[in-house]
Amino acid sequence: MRASPFTVVASLNDLKTSKLLCVKTHGLRIALAYVDGKVFAVDDMCSHEDASLSKGSLHGECIKCPLHGSRFDLNSGAALDEPAEDPVTTYPVKIVGDEILLQVQQV
């Protein structure tokens, strides 16, 4: 039997409480965001400078970097404001019961 490409990374209840959470899996830091009943997963590090996006804030389906204020679309990872120009990687999310699972491609 083939192993599932999804990995359990957090509890849905924990994320609902905090709205933003940094998890580590497969050597990556990933920011989880809870918006209107949906869970998003993006690289935790801003593409402009080393700042943790999980320490930022949510603005609808966007996450705002705490360092220089760039916003990133949680659906596509696209940078919406300068100074960031490059997108952040997004990851597929699956919810099973109370568990948040991510699909992370191994390099």
MOPAC internal coordinates of N, CA, C and O (Angstrom, degrees):
PM7 1SCF
backbone

  N    0.0000 0     0.00 0     0.00 0    0    0    0
  C    1.4523 1     0.00 0     0.00 0    1    0    0
  C    1.5259 1   109.66 1     0.00 0    2    1    0
  O    1.2310 1   120.79 1   -43.44 1    3    2    1
  N    1.3107 1   116.09 1   136.56 1    3    2    1
  C    1.4622 1   122.08 1  -177.63 1    5    3    2
  C    1.5276 1   110.74 1   -80.31 1    6    5    3
  O    1.2310 1   120.39 1   -41.05 1    7    6    5
  N    1.3248 1   116.86 1   138.95 1    7    6    5
  C    1.4638 1   121.49 1   179.29 1    9    7    6
  C    1.5252 1   110.13 1   -70.62 1   10    9    7
  O    1.2310 1   121.06 1   -31.86 1   11   10    9
  N    1.3287 1   115.58 1   148.14 1   11   10    9
  C    1.4543 1   121.08 1   178.79 1   13   11   10
  C    1.5295 1   109.93 1   -68.82 1   14   13   11
  O    1.2310 1   120.04 1   -40.47 1   15   14   13
  N    1.3365 1   117.53 1   139.53 1   15   14   13
  C    1.4609 1   120.03 1   177.44 1   17   15   14
  C    1.5396 1   111.94 1   -76.79 1   18   17   15
  O    1.2310 1   120.11 1   176.00 1   19   18   17
  N    1.3204 1   117.39 1    -4.00 1   19   18   17
  C    1.4702 1   121.89 1   179.76 1   21   19   18
  C    1.5186 1   111.00 1   -97.76 1   22   21   19
  O    1.2310 1   120.89 1   -36.91 1   23   22   21
  N    1.3382 1   115.90 1   143.09 1   23   22   21
  C    1.4585 1   123.30 1  -179.45 1   25   23   22
  C    1.5219 1   109.44 1  -123.51 1   26   25   23
  O    1.2310 1   120.52 1   -45.97 1   27   26   25
  N    1.3258 1   116.62 1   134.03 1   27   26   25
  C    1.4649 1   121.25 1   176.26 1   29   27   26
  C    1.5303 1   108.23 1   -69.68 1   30   29   27
  O    1.2310 1   120.45 1   -52.23 1   31   30   29
  N    1.3485 1   116.74 1   127.77 1   31   30   29
  C    1.4625 1   120.26 1  -177.38 1   33   31   30
  C    1.5233 1   114.36 1  -123.27 1   34   33   31
  O    1.2310 1   120.04 1   160.14 1   35   34   33
  N    1.3419 1   117.52 1   -19.86 1   35   34   33
  C    1.4700 1   119.00 1  -176.83 1   37   35   34
  C    1.5259 1   110.00 1  -167.52 1   38   37   35
  O    1.2310 1   122.05 1    -6.98 1   39   38   37
  N    1.3318 1   113.69 1   173.02 1   39   38   37
  C    1.4508 1   122.30 1   176.04 1   41   39   38
  C    1.5265 1   109.32 1   -97.99 1   42   41   39
  O    1.2310 1   120.49 1   -43.40 1   43   42   41
  N    1.3094 1   116.67 1   136.60 1   43   42   41
  C    1.4516 1   121.15 1   178.56 1   45   43   42
  C    1.5309 1   110.81 1   -61.43 1   46   45   43
  O    1.2310 1   120.11 1   142.12 1   47   46   45
  N    1.3209 1   117.40 1   -37.88 1   47   46   45
  C    1.4662 1   120.46 1   178.89 1   49   47   46
  C    1.5197 1   111.54 1   -62.28 1   50   49   47
  O    1.2310 1   119.64 1   140.14 1   51   50   49
  N    1.3342 1   118.30 1   -39.86 1   51   50   49
  C    1.4645 1   121.12 1   177.74 1   53   51   50
  C    1.5257 1   111.05 1   -63.12 1   54   53   51
  O    1.2310 1   120.20 1   138.58 1   55   54   53
  N    1.3107 1   117.23 1   -41.42 1   55   54   53
  C    1.4657 1   121.32 1  -178.68 1   57   55   54
  C    1.5248 1   111.00 1   -70.14 1   58   57   55
  O    1.2310 1   119.99 1   140.53 1   59   58   57
  N    1.3266 1   117.62 1   -39.47 1   59   58   57
  C    1.4650 1   120.78 1   179.11 1   61   59   58
  C    1.5244 1   110.70 1   -59.81 1   62   61   59
  O    1.2310 1   120.30 1   145.54 1   63   62   61
  N    1.3205 1   117.03 1   -34.46 1   63   62   61
  C    1.4631 1   121.98 1  -179.41 1   65   63   62
  C    1.5191 1   111.57 1   -71.74 1   66   65   63
  O    1.2310 1   120.26 1   136.04 1   67   66   65
  N    1.3377 1   117.10 1   -43.96 1   67   66   65
  C    1.4694 1   120.55 1  -173.77 1   69   67   66
  C    1.5264 1   114.11 1   -95.40 1   70   69   67
  O    1.2310 1   119.41 1   157.13 1   71   70   69
  N    1.3284 1   118.73 1   -22.87 1   71   70   69
  C    1.4736 1   126.18 1  -177.24 1   73   71   70
  C    1.5317 1   114.34 1    71.82 1   74   73   71
  O    1.2310 1   119.73 1   149.23 1   75   74   73
  N    1.3497 1   118.12 1   -30.77 1   75   74   73
  C    1.4709 1   122.95 1   175.21 1   77   75   74
  C    1.5170 1   108.32 1  -133.11 1   78   77   75
  O    1.2310 1   120.85 1   -42.77 1   79   78   77
  N    1.3222 1   115.98 1   137.23 1   79   78   77
  C    1.4567 1   120.47 1  -176.88 1   81   79   78
  C    1.5222 1   109.25 1  -151.05 1   82   81   79
  O    1.2310 1   120.47 1   -43.44 1   83   82   81
  N    1.3261 1   116.70 1   136.56 1   83   82   81
  C    1.4636 1   121.08 1   175.18 1   85   83   82
  C    1.5205 1   108.45 1   -97.75 1   86   85   83
  O    1.2310 1   120.64 1   -50.88 1   87   86   85
  N    1.3254 1   116.38 1   129.12 1   87   86   85
  C    1.4602 1   121.40 1   175.70 1   89   87   86
  C    1.5209 1   108.26 1  -122.92 1   90   89   87
  O    1.2310 1   120.98 1   -25.17 1   91   90   89
  N    1.3275 1   115.72 1   154.83 1   91   90   89
  C    1.4629 1   121.18 1   178.06 1   93   91   90
  C    1.5200 1   108.38 1  -118.87 1   94   93   91
  O    1.2310 1   121.32 1   -51.56 1   95   94   93
  N    1.3262 1   115.09 1   128.44 1   95   94   93
  C    1.4587 1   120.58 1   177.74 1   97   95   94
  C    1.5248 1   108.85 1  -155.25 1   98   97   95
  O    1.2310 1   120.12 1   -36.20 1   99   98   97
  N    1.2981 1   117.38 1   143.80 1   99   98   97
  C    1.4633 1   123.13 1   178.50 1  101   99   98
  C    1.5359 1   112.15 1    52.40 1  102  101   99
  O    1.2310 1   120.35 1  -145.89 1  103  102  101
  N    1.3328 1   116.94 1    34.11 1  103  102  101
  C    1.4507 1   121.36 1   179.02 1  105  103  102
  C    1.5239 1   114.07 1    76.23 1  106  105  103
  O    1.2310 1   120.14 1  -169.55 1  107  106  105
  N    1.3275 1   117.34 1    10.45 1  107  106  105
  C    1.4633 1   122.22 1  -178.67 1  109  107  106
  C    1.5251 1   110.72 1  -114.41 1  110  109  107
  O    1.2310 1   121.06 1   -27.91 1  111  110  109
  N    1.3284 1   115.58 1   152.09 1  111  110  109
  C    1.4671 1   122.36 1   170.50 1  113  111  110
  C    1.5281 1   106.15 1  -104.53 1  114  113  111
  O    1.2310 1   120.71 1   -57.82 1  115  114  113
  N    1.3333 1   116.24 1   122.18 1  115  114  113
  C    1.4549 1   121.39 1  -175.75 1  117  115  114
  C    1.5239 1   109.40 1  -124.84 1  118  117  115
  O    1.2310 1   121.05 1   -46.73 1  119  118  117
  N    1.3323 1   115.59 1   133.27 1  119  118  117
  C    1.4615 1   121.60 1   176.97 1  121  119  118
  C    1.5211 1   108.49 1   -90.62 1  122  121  119
  O    1.2310 1   120.85 1   -53.38 1  123  122  121
  N    1.3284 1   115.97 1   126.62 1  123  122  121
  C    1.4517 1   121.70 1   173.32 1  125  123  122
  C    1.5203 1   107.75 1  -101.07 1  126  125  123
  O    1.2310 1   120.47 1   -40.13 1  127  126  125
  N    1.3128 1   116.71 1   139.87 1  127  126  125
  C    1.4640 1   121.70 1   179.42 1  129  127  126
  C    1.5237 1   108.96 1  -131.21 1  130  129  127
  O    1.2310 1   120.77 1   -41.75 1  131  130  129
  N    1.3297 1   116.14 1   138.25 1  131  130  129
  C    1.4543 1   122.12 1   178.73 1  133  131  130
  C    1.5254 1   108.29 1  -113.18 1  134  133  131
  O    1.2310 1   120.57 1   -66.24 1  135  134  133
  N    1.3477 1   116.51 1   113.76 1  135  134  133
  C    1.4638 1   121.86 1  -177.32 1  137  135  134
  C    1.5269 1   109.19 1  -133.39 1  138  137  135
  O    1.2310 1   120.52 1   -60.95 1  139  138  137
  N    1.3121 1   116.61 1   119.05 1  139  138  137
  C    1.4731 1   122.37 1   175.41 1  141  139  138
  C    1.5287 1   113.00 1    48.24 1  142  141  139
  O    1.2310 1   120.76 1  -133.09 1  143  142  141
  N    1.3290 1   116.16 1    46.91 1  143  142  141
  C    1.4542 1   120.86 1   176.28 1  145  143  142
  C    1.5190 1   115.06 1    81.11 1  146  145  143
  O    1.2310 1   119.86 1  -176.72 1  147  146  145
  N    1.3248 1   117.87 1     3.28 1  147  146  145
  C    1.4638 1   121.27 1  -179.38 1  149  147  146
  C    1.5268 1   109.97 1  -117.12 1  150  149  147
  O    1.2310 1   120.90 1   -36.51 1  151  150  149
  N    1.3348 1   115.89 1   143.49 1  151  150  149
  C    1.4617 1   121.38 1   178.72 1  153  151  150
  C    1.5313 1   109.19 1  -106.77 1  154  153  151
  O    1.2310 1   121.40 1   -47.76 1  155  154  153
  N    1.3293 1   114.92 1   132.24 1  155  154  153
  C    1.4594 1   122.56 1   177.67 1  157  155  154
  C    1.5198 1   108.73 1  -117.85 1  158  157  155
  O    1.2310 1   120.43 1   -26.62 1  159  158  157
  N    1.3393 1   116.77 1   153.38 1  159  158  157
  C    1.4665 1   121.81 1   176.66 1  161  159  158
  C    1.5268 1   108.91 1  -136.85 1  162  161  159
  O    1.2310 1   121.08 1   -54.00 1  163  162  161
  N    1.3500 1   115.54 1   126.00 1  163  162  161
  C    1.4655 1   122.21 1   178.53 1  165  163  162
  C    1.5232 1   108.71 1  -138.26 1  166  165  163
  O    1.2310 1   120.63 1   -18.57 1  167  166  165
  N    1.3447 1   116.40 1   161.43 1  167  166  165
  C    1.4687 1   119.07 1   173.67 1  169  167  166
  C    1.5220 1   108.63 1   -52.41 1  170  169  167
  O    1.2310 1   120.36 1   -40.53 1  171  170  169
  N    1.3194 1   116.91 1   139.47 1  171  170  169
  C    1.4640 1   120.71 1  -178.47 1  173  171  170
  C    1.5208 1   112.73 1   -76.38 1  174  173  171
  O    1.2310 1   119.80 1   155.39 1  175  174  173
  N    1.3225 1   117.98 1   -24.61 1  175  174  173
  C    1.4638 1   120.39 1  -176.76 1  177  175  174
  C    1.5294 1   111.02 1   -91.10 1  178  177  175
  O    1.2310 1   121.16 1   -50.10 1  179  178  177
  N    1.3210 1   115.39 1   129.90 1  179  178  177
  C    1.4619 1   122.05 1   176.04 1  181  179  178
  C    1.5291 1   108.47 1   -57.83 1  182  181  179
  O    1.2310 1   120.52 1   -37.80 1  183  182  181
  N    1.3283 1   116.60 1   142.20 1  183  182  181
  C    1.4682 1   120.31 1  -179.56 1  185  183  182
  C    1.5248 1   112.23 1   -75.79 1  186  185  183
  O    1.2310 1   119.70 1   167.91 1  187  186  185
  N    1.3126 1   118.17 1   -12.09 1  187  186  185
  C    1.4617 1   121.83 1  -179.56 1  189  187  186
  C    1.5145 1   111.71 1   -87.94 1  190  189  187
  O    1.2310 1   120.00 1   132.91 1  191  190  189
  N    1.3121 1   117.61 1   -47.09 1  191  190  189
  C    1.4562 1   122.00 1  -177.51 1  193  191  190
  C    1.5222 1   108.13 1  -153.49 1  194  193  191
  O    1.2310 1   120.06 1   -19.37 1  195  194  193
  N    1.3216 1   117.49 1   160.63 1  195  194  193
  C    1.4644 1   121.08 1  -176.84 1  197  195  194
  C    1.5237 1   111.58 1   -68.12 1  198  197  195
  O    1.2310 1   121.34 1   -90.31 1  199  198  197
  N    1.3152 1   115.05 1    89.69 1  199  198  197
  C    1.4560 1   121.87 1   175.40 1  201  199  198
  C    1.5182 1   107.45 1  -137.58 1  202  201  199
  O    1.2310 1   120.58 1   -42.49 1  203  202  201
  N    1.3229 1   116.50 1   137.51 1  203  202  201
  C    1.4568 1   122.20 1  -178.34 1  205  203  202
  C    1.5276 1   110.25 1   -78.73 1  206  205  203
  O    1.2310 1   120.38 1   -64.90 1  207  206  205
  N    1.3251 1   116.88 1   115.10 1  207  206  205
  C    1.4567 1   120.79 1  -179.83 1  209  207  206
  C    1.5191 1   111.94 1   -65.16 1  210  209  207
  O    1.2310 1   120.00 1   152.54 1  211  210  209
  N    1.3321 1   117.60 1   -27.46 1  211  210  209
  C    1.4669 1   119.83 1   179.36 1  213  211  210
  C    1.5235 1   111.97 1   -68.81 1  214  213  211
  O    1.2310 1   120.13 1   167.98 1  215  214  213
  N    1.3323 1   117.35 1   -12.02 1  215  214  213
  C    1.4630 1   121.69 1   174.89 1  217  215  214
  C    1.5324 1   110.98 1   -94.34 1  218  217  215
  O    1.2310 1   120.87 1  -177.58 1  219  218  217
  N    1.3253 1   115.94 1     2.42 1  219  218  217
  C    1.4578 1   122.14 1   179.59 1  221  219  218
  C    1.5187 1   110.96 1   -87.33 1  222  221  219
  O    1.2310 1   120.97 1    31.22 1  223  222  221
  N    1.3279 1   115.75 1  -148.78 1  223  222  221
  C    1.4602 1   120.65 1  -177.71 1  225  223  222
  C    1.5228 1   110.29 1  -138.62 1  226  225  223
  O    1.2310 1   121.51 1   -20.82 1  227  226  225
  N    1.3285 1   114.72 1   159.18 1  227  226  225
  C    1.4579 1   121.15 1   178.83 1  229  227  226
  C    1.5209 1   110.06 1   -98.10 1  230  229  227
  O    1.2310 1   121.34 1   -39.23 1  231  230  229
  N    1.3204 1   115.04 1   140.77 1  231  230  229
  C    1.4576 1   122.66 1   176.90 1  233  231  230
  C    1.5200 1   106.23 1  -137.17 1  234  233  231
  O    1.2310 1   120.57 1   -90.34 1  235  234  233
  N    1.3237 1   116.52 1    89.66 1  235  234  233
  C    1.4636 1   120.42 1  -172.54 1  237  235  234
  C    1.5188 1   108.02 1    63.58 1  238  237  235
  O    1.2310 1   120.29 1    47.95 1  239  238  237
  N    1.3264 1   117.06 1  -132.05 1  239  238  237
  C    1.4691 1   120.67 1   178.91 1  241  239  238
  C    1.5249 1   110.91 1   -95.18 1  242  241  239
  O    1.2310 1   120.98 1  -140.66 1  243  242  241
  N    1.3377 1   115.72 1    39.34 1  243  242  241
  C    1.4645 1   122.94 1   175.56 1  245  243  242
  C    1.5164 1   108.98 1  -129.00 1  246  245  243
  O    1.2310 1   121.20 1   -30.66 1  247  246  245
  N    1.3287 1   115.30 1   149.34 1  247  246  245
  C    1.4574 1   121.18 1   174.76 1  249  247  246
  C    1.5321 1   106.69 1  -115.14 1  250  249  247
  O    1.2310 1   121.04 1   -45.32 1  251  250  249
  N    1.3366 1   115.62 1   134.68 1  251  250  249
  C    1.4644 1   120.98 1  -176.10 1  253  251  250
  C    1.5158 1   110.10 1  -107.32 1  254  253  251
  O    1.2310 1   121.08 1   -51.85 1  255  254  253
  N    1.3317 1   115.55 1   128.15 1  255  254  253
  C    1.4618 1   122.05 1   179.49 1  257  255  254
  C    1.5298 1   109.64 1   -66.12 1  258  257  255
  O    1.2310 1   120.04 1   -45.49 1  259  258  257
  N    1.3385 1   117.52 1   134.51 1  259  258  257
  C    1.4589 1   120.16 1  -179.18 1  261  259  258
  C    1.5241 1   113.93 1   -74.32 1  262  261  259
  O    1.2310 1   119.82 1   165.06 1  263  262  261
  N    1.3309 1   117.95 1   -14.94 1  263  262  261
  C    1.4624 1   120.24 1  -174.27 1  265  263  262
  C    1.5308 1   112.92 1   -86.82 1  266  265  263
  O    1.2310 1   120.22 1   123.88 1  267  266  265
  N    1.3290 1   117.18 1   -56.12 1  267  266  265
  C    1.4614 1   119.74 1  -176.74 1  269  267  266
  C    1.5236 1   113.71 1  -121.28 1  270  269  267
  O    1.2310 1   120.07 1  -177.48 1  271  270  269
  N    1.3306 1   117.47 1     2.52 1  271  270  269
  C    1.4603 1   120.62 1   173.96 1  273  271  270
  C    1.5168 1   117.64 1    84.69 1  274  273  271
  O    1.2310 1   119.49 1  -174.11 1  275  274  273
  N    1.3164 1   118.57 1     5.89 1  275  274  273
  C    1.4615 1   119.57 1   177.03 1  277  275  274
  C    1.5272 1   109.04 1   -63.86 1  278  277  275
  O    1.2310 1   120.93 1   -38.70 1  279  278  277
  N    1.3393 1   115.83 1   141.30 1  279  278  277
  C    1.4534 1   120.82 1   175.97 1  281  279  278
  C    1.5279 1   109.72 1  -107.93 1  282  281  279
  O    1.2310 1   121.39 1   -33.01 1  283  282  281
  N    1.3275 1   114.94 1   146.99 1  283  282  281
  C    1.4630 1   121.79 1   178.78 1  285  283  282
  C    1.5196 1   108.79 1  -125.83 1  286  285  283
  O    1.2310 1   120.88 1   -43.38 1  287  286  285
  N    1.3398 1   115.93 1   136.62 1  287  286  285
  C    1.4551 1   122.08 1   176.85 1  289  287  286
  C    1.5271 1   108.47 1   -71.43 1  290  289  287
  O    1.2310 1   120.20 1   -55.39 1  291  290  289
  N    1.3218 1   117.22 1   124.61 1  291  290  289
  C    1.4648 1   120.61 1  -177.47 1  293  291  290
  C    1.5259 1   112.58 1   -71.55 1  294  293  291
  O    1.2310 1   119.63 1   158.93 1  295  294  293
  N    1.3197 1   118.31 1   -21.07 1  295  294  293
  C    1.4696 1   121.23 1   178.79 1  297  295  294
  C    1.5212 1   111.95 1   -78.54 1  298  297  295
  O    1.2310 1   120.60 1   135.46 1  299  298  297
  N    1.3286 1   116.46 1   -44.54 1  299  298  297
  C    1.4681 1   120.62 1  -173.91 1  301  299  298
  C    1.5251 1   114.09 1  -109.17 1  302  301  299
  O    1.2310 1   120.33 1   161.46 1  303  302  301
  N    1.3439 1   116.97 1   -18.54 1  303  302  301
  C    1.4633 1   120.70 1  -175.31 1  305  303  302
  C    1.5157 1   113.06 1    84.33 1  306  305  303
  O    1.2310 1   119.75 1   177.00 1  307  306  305
  N    1.3367 1   118.09 1    -3.00 1  307  306  305
  C    1.4628 1   122.15 1  -176.47 1  309  307  306
  C    1.5265 1   112.15 1   -61.12 1  310  309  307
  O    1.2310 1   121.14 1   -40.60 1  311  310  309
  N    1.3353 1   115.43 1   139.40 1  311  310  309
  C    1.4638 1   121.36 1   173.76 1  313  311  310
  C    1.5192 1   107.47 1   -77.15 1  314  313  311
  O    1.2310 1   120.41 1   -52.90 1  315  314  313
  N    1.3271 1   116.83 1   127.10 1  315  314  313
  C    1.4567 1   121.41 1  -176.55 1  317  315  314
  C    1.5188 1   113.59 1  -102.89 1  318  317  315
  O    1.2310 1   120.36 1   161.23 1  319  318  317
  N    1.3338 1   116.92 1   -18.77 1  319  318  317
  C    1.4606 1   121.36 1  -177.96 1  321  319  318
  C    1.5222 1   109.85 1  -136.41 1  322  321  319
  O    1.2310 1   121.28 1   -30.92 1  323  322  321
  N    1.3314 1   115.15 1   149.08 1  323  322  321
  C    1.4680 1   119.94 1   171.06 1  325  323  322
  C    1.5245 1   107.96 1   -73.49 1  326  325  323
  O    1.2310 1   118.86 1   -24.43 1  327  326  325
  N    1.3074 1   119.78 1   155.57 1  327  326  325
  C    1.4506 1   125.15 1    13.80 1  329  327  326
  C    1.5301 1   114.41 1   -84.67 1  330  329  327
  O    1.2310 1   119.32 1   170.58 1  331  330  329
  N    1.3419 1   118.90 1    -9.42 1  331  330  329
  C    1.4689 1   119.47 1   179.29 1  333  331  330
  C    1.5301 1   109.84 1   -69.62 1  334  333  331
  O    1.2310 1   120.87 1   -43.18 1  335  334  333
  N    1.3200 1   115.94 1   136.82 1  335  334  333
  C    1.4629 1   121.51 1   177.29 1  337  335  334
  C    1.5264 1   111.29 1  -120.14 1  338  337  335
  O    1.2310 1   120.48 1   148.70 1  339  338  337
  N    1.3254 1   116.68 1   -31.30 1  339  338  337
  C    1.4606 1   121.29 1  -177.53 1  341  339  338
  C    1.5263 1   110.44 1   -89.25 1  342  341  339
  O    1.2310 1   120.54 1   -33.94 1  343  342  341
  N    1.3400 1   116.58 1   146.06 1  343  342  341
  C    1.4609 1   119.66 1   177.81 1  345  343  342
  C    1.5304 1   111.29 1   -73.92 1  346  345  343
  O    1.2310 1   121.20 1   -13.57 1  347  346  345
  N    1.3222 1   115.31 1   166.43 1  347  346  345
  C    1.4665 1   121.15 1   169.59 1  349  347  346
  C    1.5264 1   106.85 1  -104.69 1  350  349  347
  O    1.2310 1   120.70 1   -26.73 1  351  350  349
  N    1.3111 1   116.26 1   153.27 1  351  350  349
  C    1.4610 1   121.56 1  -179.65 1  353  351  350
  C    1.5208 1   110.03 1   -72.17 1  354  353  351
  O    1.2310 1   120.57 1   -40.83 1  355  354  353
  N    1.3279 1   116.51 1   139.17 1  355  354  353
  C    1.4624 1   121.91 1   173.73 1  357  355  354
  C    1.5294 1   108.36 1  -106.75 1  358  357  355
  O    1.2310 1   120.67 1   -22.57 1  359  358  357
  N    1.3245 1   116.32 1   157.43 1  359  358  357
  C    1.4596 1   121.46 1  -177.68 1  361  359  358
  C    1.5259 1   109.97 1  -131.06 1  362  361  359
  O    1.2310 1   120.40 1   -38.95 1  363  362  361
  N    1.3478 1   116.83 1   141.05 1  363  362  361
  C    1.4599 1   120.00 1   175.76 1  365  363  362
  C    1.5343 1   110.72 1   -64.78 1  366  365  363
  O    1.2310 1   121.30 1   -40.63 1  367  366  365
  N    1.3315 1   115.12 1   139.37 1  367  366  365
  C    1.4605 1   122.29 1  -178.51 1  369  367  366
  C    1.5209 1   108.71 1  -120.84 1  370  369  367
  O    1.2310 1   121.15 1   -37.66 1  371  370  369
  N    1.3271 1   115.40 1   142.34 1  371  370  369
  C    1.4582 1   121.13 1   174.69 1  373  371  370
  C    1.5305 1   106.72 1  -134.60 1  374  373  371
  O    1.2310 1   120.22 1   -40.91 1  375  374  373
  N    1.3231 1   117.18 1   139.09 1  375  374  373
  C    1.4592 1   122.15 1   177.83 1  377  375  374
  C    1.5256 1   107.67 1  -109.61 1  378  377  375
  O    1.2310 1   120.51 1   -53.49 1  379  378  377
  N    1.3363 1   116.62 1   126.51 1  379  378  377
  C    1.4559 1   122.12 1   176.25 1  381  379  378
  C    1.5266 1   106.71 1  -127.35 1  382  381  379
  O    1.2310 1   120.96 1   -72.03 1  383  382  381
  N    1.3213 1   115.77 1   107.97 1  383  382  381
  C    1.4683 1   119.68 1  -175.00 1  385  383  382
  C    1.5193 1   108.76 1    63.81 1  386  385  383
  O    1.2310 1   120.89 1    60.78 1  387  386  385
  N    1.3411 1   115.91 1  -119.22 1  387  386  385
  C    1.4696 1   121.97 1   179.13 1  389  387  386
  C    1.5227 1   111.87 1  -100.43 1  390  389  387
  O    1.2310 1   120.40 1  -177.56 1  391  390  389
  N    1.3384 1   116.85 1     2.44 1  391  390  389
  C    1.4635 1   120.41 1  -174.39 1  393  391  390
  C    1.5284 1   111.85 1   -96.32 1  394  393  391
  O    1.2310 1   121.27 1   -42.83 1  395  394  393
  N    1.3386 1   115.17 1   137.17 1  395  394  393
  C    1.4572 1   121.80 1   173.79 1  397  395  394
  C    1.5192 1   106.86 1   -98.68 1  398  397  395
  O    1.2310 1   120.66 1   -55.87 1  399  398  397
  N    1.3182 1   116.35 1   124.13 1  399  398  397
  C    1.4645 1   121.70 1   179.27 1  401  399  398
  C    1.5265 1   109.21 1  -115.93 1  402  401  399
  O    1.2310 1   121.22 1   -39.76 1  403  402  401
  N    1.3362 1   115.26 1   140.24 1  403  402  401
  C    1.4634 1   121.58 1   178.44 1  405  403  402
  C    1.5121 1   109.88 1  -118.13 1  406  405  403
  O    1.2310 1   121.35 1   -32.99 1  407  406  405
  N    1.3266 1   115.02 1   147.01 1  407  406  405
  C    1.4618 1   120.84 1   171.12 1  409  407  406
  C    1.5169 1   106.97 1  -103.10 1  410  409  407
  O    1.2310 1   121.09 1   -67.53 1  411  410  409
  N    1.3164 1   115.52 1   112.47 1  411  410  409
  C    1.4667 1   121.34 1  -178.01 1  413  411  410
  C    1.5176 1   108.11 1  -119.29 1  414  413  411
  O    1.2310 1   120.77 1   -57.55 1  415  414  413
  N    1.3165 1   116.13 1   122.45 1  415  414  413
  C    1.4638 1   122.26 1   178.36 1  417  415  414
  C    1.5180 1   109.04 1   -72.62 1  418  417  415
  O    1.2310 1   119.72 1   -55.55 1  419  418  417
  N    1.3147 1   118.14 1   124.45 1  419  418  417
  C    1.4608 1   120.91 1   177.25 1  421  419  418
  C    1.5151 1   109.47 1   -78.02 1  422  421  419
  O    1.2310 1   120.86 1   -42.13 1  423  422  421
  N    1.3429 1   115.96 1   137.87 1  423  422  421
  C    1.4547 1   121.50 1  -179.04 1  425  423  422
  C    1.4994 1   109.87 1   -87.90 1  426  425  423
  O    1.2310 1   120.10 1   180.00 1  427  426  425

